[in-house]
Amino acid sequence: MTDTGKTGAEWPTYAILFTCYAGWGAACLLHGTLGFWFVPVAGYFVTLHSSLQHEALHGHPTRDARINEALVFPALGVFVPYRVFKRTHLKHHQDSRLTDPYDDPESAYLAQKDWAALSPPMRMALEVNRTLIGRMLVGPLLSIRVALIRDIRTIGKGCAFTRRAWVAHGGGVVIALGFAVGVAGVPPFLYLAAAYGGYSLLMLRTFAEHQAAEIVGERTAIVESAGPFALAFLNNNLHAVHHANPRAPWYVLPALYRRDREVVLAGNGAYRFAGYRAVFGRYALRAKERVVHPFMRCR
C-alpha cells in the first residue's frame, strides 16, 4: 500500500500555507471585532499550522528540509519547538515500538513503576486525561510540562541540538508574537489562550490515534472525518494510512484510503471511528484506556 504520492510541485500545500497565514493574520488584526471568538478562530489556524509543521518534517512541500522549516518557521503555536517536534515525531514512526512508554515519545501510557512514583494530584490529572474532554482541557498542559522537563534535563546534560532547537524556536515565537501582539495589538493573554486552544484541538486528533495492542498494525486508528476537522488535521485523522505511507503528502491520503479501505481496516483490526462525533459520543466523559501500559515495560 506504500505510495509517496509526490508528483512535482505540491501546490495544495502551498495554498494551505498561504490560507493558514492569511487567516491567522486576519484573525489577529480583527481580534477586537471577533471578541471571544478570536480564541477558537485563531486557535483553528494554530492547529492548521501545527499540521503544516507535521507535513514539513515529513518532507513537504519541497525536498529541501531547510526550505520546509523556513515555510513553517513562525511559531504560531508558541509552545513546541519545531526541531524537537521533528526529532521526536520521526522516532514515533518506529511502528514496532508504538505506544511504548519509553521508546515512543508520543505514547500516552506510563510504565507501572513510573505510575507508582507519581503524586496523588498528578495521578488524578492523568485519570482526567483519559477522557476526551479531560484530554482537551488538561492534555496540553500535561504535554507541555513533560516536554519542558525533558528538554531542560537534556540541555542540562549538554545537548547542543536541543539548545539550538529552543533558540530557533525563540526566533519563531518573536515573529509570531511580534505580529500578533506588536502589530495587531492582541493582548498577550488572549493570544496564549488561542495558542492553548489550538493545542487543545490537536488533542482531539491525537486522543484516538493509537491504542495498546499486541499486533503492531492494530495500534493505529482511522477516523473517517471530513470537513473542518479533516482540514485542520490535514487528513492525519486517516492515521493508519499516514503510518503506512509516511512520505505521502496530506492531500493524497483520502484517495489512498478509498483505494485500499478494506486492506487498511483488515490490517488495523477495524480500529475505526465513523467521525469525531463518534469519538465524542464514546469517550467525552468515559476513560479510553488505563494510564499504565498493559504489556510494554510494565515493571
C-alpha positions in Angstrom: 0.0 0.0 0.0 3.1 2.3 0.1 2.7 5.4 -2.1 4.7 8.6 -1.8 2.2 10.5 -3.9 4.8 13.1 -4.7 4.3 14.4 -8.3 6.0 17.7 -9.0 5.2 20.9 -7.1 2.9 20.4 -4.2 0.6 23.3 -4.9 -2.2 22.2 -2.5 0.3 22.5 0.4 1.5 26.0 -0.8 -2.2 27.0 -1.0 -2.9 25.8 2.5 0.2 27.6 3.8 -1.0 30.9 2.3 -4.5 30.3 3.7 -3.2 29.5 7.1 -1.1 32.6 7.5 -3.7 34.8 5.8 -6.4 33.5 8.1 -4.3 33.7 11.2 -3.2 37.3 10.3 -6.7 38.4 9.6 -7.9 36.9 12.9 -5.2 38.9 14.8 -6.0 42.1 13.0 -9.7 41.7 13.7 -9.4 40.5 17.3 -11.3 43.5 18.6 -14.2 42.7 16.3 -14.1 39.0 17.0 -14.0 39.4 20.8 -14.2 36.0 22.4 -14.4 34.3 19.0 -10.8 35.2 18.4 -9.7 32.3 20.6 -11.4 29.5 18.5 -10.8 31.2 15.2 -7.1 31.9 15.8 -6.8 28.6 17.6 -8.1 26.8 14.5 -5.3 28.3 12.4 -2.7 27.4 15.1 -3.9 23.8 14.7 -3.6 24.0 11.0 -0.1 25.4 11.3 0.9 22.5 13.5 -0.4 20.2 10.8 1.7 22.0 8.3 4.7 21.6 10.5 3.9 17.9 10.5 3.9 18.0 6.7 7.2 19.9 6.7 9.1 17.4 8.9 7.9 14.6 6.6 9.4 16.3 3.6 6.8 18.6 2.2 6.3 20.7 0.2 9.9 20.6 -1.1 12.7 18.1 -1.0 14.9 20.6 1.0 14.4 20.3 4.7 15.7 23.8 5.3 13.1 25.4 2.9 10.4 23.3 4.5 11.4 24.5 8.0 11.5 28.1 6.8 8.0 27.9 5.5 6.6 26.9 8.9 9.2 28.8 11.0 6.9 31.4 12.7 5.9 29.7 15.9 2.1 30.4 15.9 1.6 27.6 18.5 4.2 29.1 20.8 4.7 26.0 23.0 6.5 23.4 20.9 9.9 23.9 19.2 9.7 22.6 15.6 13.1 20.8 15.6 12.3 19.0 18.8 8.9 18.0 17.4 10.6 16.8 14.2 13.1 14.6 16.1 10.6 13.0 18.5 7.9 12.5 15.8 10.2 10.7 13.4 11.2 8.5 16.3 7.4 7.9 16.9 7.2 6.4 13.4 9.1 3.3 14.5 5.9 1.4 14.4 7.2 -1.7 16.2 7.6 0.5 19.3 4.3 2.4 19.0 2.8 3.2 22.4 5.9 2.0 24.3 6.2 4.2 27.4 9.9 4.8 26.8 10.6 4.2 23.1 7.6 6.1 21.7 8.0 9.8 22.5 4.3 10.3 21.8 3.0 7.5 23.9 0.1 8.4 26.3 1.0 5.4 28.5 3.2 5.0 31.5 5.1 2.0 32.9 3.8 0.7 36.2 6.8 1.8 38.2 6.5 5.4 36.9 2.8 5.5 37.7 3.5 4.2 41.2 6.1 7.0 41.7 3.6 9.8 40.9 2.0 12.1 43.5 -1.8 11.8 44.0 -2.6 15.1 42.3 -0.6 14.0 39.2 -2.4 10.7 39.1 -5.7 12.5 39.3 -4.7 14.7 36.4 -3.7 11.7 34.3 -7.0 10.0 35.2 -8.9 13.1 34.0 -6.7 13.0 30.9 -8.1 9.6 30.0 -11.4 11.1 28.9 -11.7 13.2 25.7 -13.0 16.3 27.4 -10.3 15.9 30.1 -7.6 15.5 27.4 -8.7 18.7 25.6 -8.8 20.6 28.9 -5.6 19.4 30.7 -3.9 17.4 28.0 -1.9 20.4 26.5 -0.7 21.4 30.0 0.4 17.9 30.8 2.2 17.6 27.4 3.9 20.9 27.8 5.0 20.0 31.3 6.5 16.7 30.2 8.3 18.2 27.2 9.8 21.1 29.2 11.1 18.8 31.9 12.6 16.5 29.3 14.2 19.4 27.3 15.5 21.2 30.4 17.2 17.9 31.6 18.6 17.3 28.1 20.0 20.8 27.8 21.4 20.4 31.3 23.3 17.3 30.1 24.9 19.4 27.4 22.7 18.5 24.4 23.6 21.2 21.8 20.8 20.0 19.5 18.0 20.7 22.0 19.6 24.1 23.0 19.8 25.2 19.4 16.2 24.0 18.8 15.0 26.2 21.6 17.0 29.2 20.3 15.5 28.8 16.9 12.1 28.4 18.4 12.6 31.6 20.3 13.1 33.4 16.9 9.8 31.8 15.6 8.0 33.0 18.7 9.3 36.5 18.3 8.0 36.6 14.7 4.6 35.3 15.7 4.1 37.4 18.8 5.7 40.4 17.1 2.9 40.4 14.6 0.1 39.3 16.8 0.9 41.4 19.9 3.2 44.1 18.5 1.5 44.9 15.2 -2.1 43.7 15.6 -2.3 44.6 19.3 -3.7 41.3 20.5 -3.4 41.1 24.3 -0.8 38.5 25.2 -3.1 36.5 27.5 -5.7 36.4 24.7 -3.1 35.1 22.2 -1.9 32.5 24.7 -5.5 31.4 25.1 -5.8 30.9 21.4 -2.5 29.0 21.2 -3.7 26.8 24.0 -7.0 26.3 22.2 -5.1 25.2 19.1 -3.2 22.7 21.1 -6.4 21.5 22.7 -7.9 20.9 19.2 -4.8 18.8 18.4 -5.6 16.7 21.4 -8.9 15.8 19.7 -6.9 14.3 16.9 -4.3 12.5 19.0 -6.7 11.1 21.6 -7.8 8.2 19.4 -4.8 7.8 17.1 -3.2 4.9 18.9 -4.1 2.1 21.3 -2.1 -0.6 23.1 -2.4 -3.8 21.0 -0.2 -6.8 20.7 -0.4 -6.7 16.9 1.5 -3.7 15.6 -0.9 -2.9 12.8 -3.8 -2.7 15.2 -2.2 0.1 17.2 -3.2 2.9 14.8 -6.7 4.2 14.1 -8.8 5.5 11.2 -11.2 8.4 11.9 -13.4 8.8 8.8 -13.8 12.6 9.2 -14.3 15.2 6.5 -14.8 19.0 6.6 -13.2 21.4 9.0 -11.6 18.8 11.3 -10.0 16.9 8.5 -8.7 20.1 7.0 -7.3 21.3 10.3 -5.6 17.9 10.7 -4.6 17.8 7.0 -6.2 14.3 6.8 -4.0 12.9 9.6 -7.2 11.5 11.0 -6.6 8.7 8.5 -3.7 7.9 10.7 -3.2 4.2 9.7 -2.8 5.4 6.1 -0.3 8.0 7.2 1.8 5.5 9.1 1.8 3.1 6.2 2.7 6.0 3.8 4.6 8.5 5.9 6.1 10.3 2.9 2.8 10.8 1.1 1.5 14.4 1.2 -1.7 15.1 3.1 -3.9 15.6 0.0 -3.4 12.1 -1.4 -4.3 10.3 1.9 -8.1 10.2 1.2 -7.6 8.7 -2.2 -5.2 6.1 -0.8 -7.7 5.2 1.9 -10.6 4.9 -0.6 -8.5 2.7 -2.8 -7.3 0.4 0.0 -10.0 0.8 2.6 -10.7 -2.9 3.1 -7.0 -3.7 3.3 -6.4 -0.8 5.8 -9.2 -1.9 8.1 -8.2 -5.5 7.9 -4.7 -4.5 8.9 -5.6 -2.3 11.8 -8.2 -4.7 13.2 -11.0 -2.4 12.3 -9.8 0.2 14.8 -12.1 2.8 13.2 -14.4 5.7 14.1 -17.1 7.0 11.8 -16.0 10.6 12.7 -15.2 12.8 15.6 -18.8 12.8 16.7 -18.4 9.1 17.3 -15.2 9.7 19.3 -17.0 12.3 21.4 -20.0 10.0 21.8 -17.9 7.2 23.1 -15.3 9.0 25.2 -16.4 12.5 26.1 -16.6 11.6 29.8 -15.6 8.0 29.6 -12.0 6.8 30.0 -10.5 5.3 26.9 -7.8 3.1 28.4 -5.7 2.8 31.6 -2.7 5.0 32.0 -0.4 2.1 32.7 0.5 0.2 29.5 -0.9 -3.3 29.7 2.1 -5.1 28.4 5.1 -2.9 27.4 7.6 -2.0 30.1 5.1 -2.7 32.8 7.7 -3.4 35.5 
